[in-house]
Amino acid sequence: MPQCIGNCWREHEISAPANAIANWNAIQAAAAANGVSPALVAAIGVRETGFRSIPQRCGGGQGAGRFQIDLAQNPSVTAAQAYNIAYAANFTANMLATNMATLAAKYPNLRPAQL
């Protein structure tokens, strides 16, 4: 059984970049549509699951898919959507863009690179 460290599985850590690269087209499309870095979108999937399409097994949430979209916190998202790479990458990129806009409004002196 793999070891749970925090909220993230580590048994396939080495394969995580290859998993992200295999899905790079979806990552790039989502990042471009939302004006964020594809590297940031990929990094979330790598951190959350090693970029594997799995259910959350640690931490008590209802995360699903590569980006661990919490279905309890996002009731409008279905499990099928959370496991769909194009939908989930877009959801994640949109969340990044929204968070960056919120931070930019709250801290107007920060440069884009600092957000």
Secondary structure, 3 states (H helix, E strand, C coil): CCCEECCEECCCHHHHHHHHHHCHHHHHHHHHHHCCCHHHHHHHHHHHHCCCCCECCCCCCCEECCCCEECCCCCCCCHHHHHCHHHHHHHHHHHHHHHHHHHHHHCCCCCHHHC
